Amino acid sequence: PGVPEEMRAVFREGVLPRLLRKPGERVVVRSVNLFGMTESEVDGRIGDLMRGERNPSVGPKVEGGVVRVCLRARGESAEQAQELLARDVETIRERFGDAAFGCDDVTLARALSELLEELGLKVSVAESCTGGLIGSFLTDVPGISHFFLEDVVAYSNECKVSRLGVPVEEIESFGAVSPQVAQSMARGVCRTSGAALGISTTGIAGPSGGTPEKPVGLVYVGISLLGRTGAHRLRLRGGRRRIKDRAAKHALNFARLALLRRARGEATGDAQA
């Protein structure tokens, strides 16, 4: 069948039960999801796991800026295949550390949600160049209403000032696309919503509007966590839609890393990267 939902139903109800009843080899598939690394960097760290006819077979695949290390194990039983996978999954997570944010269908937004639940914190978002995309990713997570308070799309400078309390002199001195304004946006949305974690974005998504000093693809992400605020600088490439997508995912990832440091009791002071 050509319709995806029909195909899935036929496979789930008609094909898979027959396969599971047959004796013989079982195949189990998993993935470890990474963010903030290129495919070539990932290849360099798992080359030994990708060789020849190794079982499990391992290989990376890139989807929307996320590198998925896909693992496929074969065994005489599903349990045996799962045991083989478990060892490799643990090895990969150890090699990539905090870049590994989850397995299988876990997204950056879901990983952030799980940390918010673990720490008992709530988040609010102030977006300019990403135009609500961070909030859209977060609201894809079931149960996020327990942790997500609001998403302010403060696109104009006037809204940044009136809604979030960004000082006019900051915009006049540094411009709306600046680490200073990103930090003020993140602090402002925490103050007005009562959230412990504030995420902000301000940047130039293009295709026009860039300058030699501030080119298209320049984005600042502000993170404010329990009163400590920092900003991260991004230089992204591609069309407008791609820049917005990558900026939103980086923002979720910076917030995730800040919460990880908090969970470990590490310092989370002001920082720019």
N, C-alpha and C positions, 0 to 999 in steps of 0.2 A: 504493500500500500504506500502511496506517495505522501499521504497526510501524516505528519510526525506523530500526532496523538494516537491515530489508528495503528500505526506501526508499533508504537510502544505497547499498546494494549494487546495486540496480537502476540508480540514477543513474550510479554509478561504472563499472559493467560494461556497461551497455546504452545509456545516453543520452550520457554525456560523450564516449566515443570517436566517436560519430556527429557530434556538434557540432564536434569538433576536425578532422574530415575535410572539413567543409564550408568553402568559401571565404567570406570576408566578415569582418565586424568581430569583433575579439577583446576580451574584457573580463577585466581582472585586478583583484582586490580585495585590499587590505591594511588594517591598522589600526595606529595608534600608541597605546599604552596609557599612561594618566596616573593618578597618585594624589596626593591631597592638594588637589585643586581641585574646585570645583563646576562643573556644566554651564554655568551662566551665565558664569563666569569664562573657561571655555574658549571659549565663543561669542564673547566680547569680543576674544579674541586671534586668532581665525581667521575673522572675519567676511568678510574680503576673499577668502578661499579658498572660501567657501560660496555665492557669488553665482550666480544664474541658471543657465545651461546650461554652466557651466564644465566643462572636461575636464582633470583628474579632478574628479568630484564629491566633496565633502567634507562630513561631518556627524558630530556627536558622538552617542554612545549610552552611557547609564549602566547598568552591571551590577555590583551588589554593592559600590558605592562606588568602583569603577574607571570612569573615563571613557575610552571607546574612541573615538578619532577615526578614523572609517571612511572609506577612500578607495576610489573605484571609477573606474578608467581604461579608456577605449575606444581601440582602435588597429587599424590594418590587420593588425598581427601582435601576438602576445603580447609580443615583445621591445619593440616600440614602446610598448605600454601600460605595460610595466614601467619603461621609461625615464621616462615621464611621472610615474609613481608615485614613483620614486626621488627626483626633485626635490622633490616635495611632502613626502615623508616626512622628508627632510633639513631642509626649512624648518620643519616642525612641531617636530621635535626641537630645533632651535635656539631656537625661540620659547619652548618650555616648559622647557628646561634639565633639571635633575635631576628634575623632576616626571614626565618621560617615562622610564619604567623598562624599556620593551621594545616589541617589535612583535609583531603577530599573536597567537600562542598563549602568549607569554611571560607568566608570572604573577609576582607579587611574590616568591614563594618561589623561583622559578627564577632571577630576577634576582639574588637574594641568593646563591643557590648558585653562580652564575657568578662573582661577586665573591670568594667564599670560595676557589674554585678558582684564580682569578687571583692571589690574595694568599697562597695556601698556608696558610689558617687553618681552624680548626674552631669549631663553635658548639654551645652547650648552652642549654637553655631552662628557666626556672622560672616556672610559671604558677599563678595563683590564679583570678581571675575568668574567664579564658578557658578553663580546664578542659581543656587539652590540644589546643586548636584550632590553636595555632601549630605544634605538632609534627605535627598532621594535615596542615596545608598543606605543611610541609616534606617529609613523607614521600610526598606526591604527585609529587615531583620524582624522576625516574629517576636513580640514581647518587648520591643525597644521602647514602648511608651513608658515603661517603668523607669527608664534612665534618660530619655531624651526630652528636654523641656521645650526648646524652640529653635527655629532657624530664621534668622533675620537676613533678608537679601537687601543689603544696604548698598545699592548700586551707585547712587549719586553721592557727591561729597556732602550735600545738604543732609541726606539721611544719615551718613556716617556721623555727622556732628549732632543732629537733633535726636536721633534714636539711640546712638551708642556712646555719645559723649566724647567723640574724638575732638581734641582741641583744634580750633580753626588754625592756630599758628603752626601746628604740626603739618597740616596739609599745605599751608602757604610756604613753609620753610623746606619741607622734604618731598612734597608731592603725595598724592593719594597712594601711589605704588611705592611704598617704602617700609622698612622694618618698623619704624616708629609708629606708623598708622596701623600696620598689622597688629602690633602689640596692643595699641589702644582699643582696636576693635575687639580683640579677644578679652581684654579686661572689661570693656564696656558691656559685652553680652553676658559675662558672668555677673556683673553688678546688677544689671536690670532683671535678670532671670533668677538669680540665686543659685546658679549652677556652680559646681566646684571646678569643672573643666570647661574652658572656652576654646573654640577653634575658629580661626578667621582666615580668609584669603583675600588678597588684593593683588591685581596683576594686569598684564596686557595680553589678552588672548588673540588679538589680531583679527583679520589680516592686516589692518592698518592701526595707527596710533603709536607705533614704536618710534624711538629716537636712538641715536648712537649711544647715549647714556643709559637709556631704558628701552631695550629692544623688545620686539614681540617675543613672547614666551617667558619674560621675566615675571616671576610670581613670588610674593612673600606670604608665608604661612605663619600666623601667630598662634601660640599655644599658651594658655594661662591655666595653671593648675594650682588650686589652693593658695592663690595670692602670688605665686611666682610666674613670671611671664618671660617668654623668649620668642625669637623670630627665626625662621629658616628661609634661606634664599634658594630659589629654583631657577634654572635656565632650561626651559622645555622647548622641544622642537615639534613641528607638525602644523596641521591646520587648527582652526579655532576649536573644533569639537574635541580633537585629540588633546590639545593643551588643557582644556577644561577638565577632561576626564582624568588626565595624569595629575593635575594639580589637586583635584578632589581626593584621589587615592593617596597621594603623598601626604595630604593633610590628615587623613585618617591614620596613616602609618606613623606620622610624627606624634599624634595624640596617643596611639597605642604604645609607642616606645616610652613616652613620658609616664604613662600608667605602669608600665613594666618596671621602670626605675623606682616609682613610688612603692610598688608592691614589694620590691627587694630592699626597701629602705635606703636607696641610694639618693644622693643629692640631686635636686631638680631645680637648680638655680637658673637665673637668666642665661640664655645662650643664643648665639647666632651661628648658623652654618651655611 
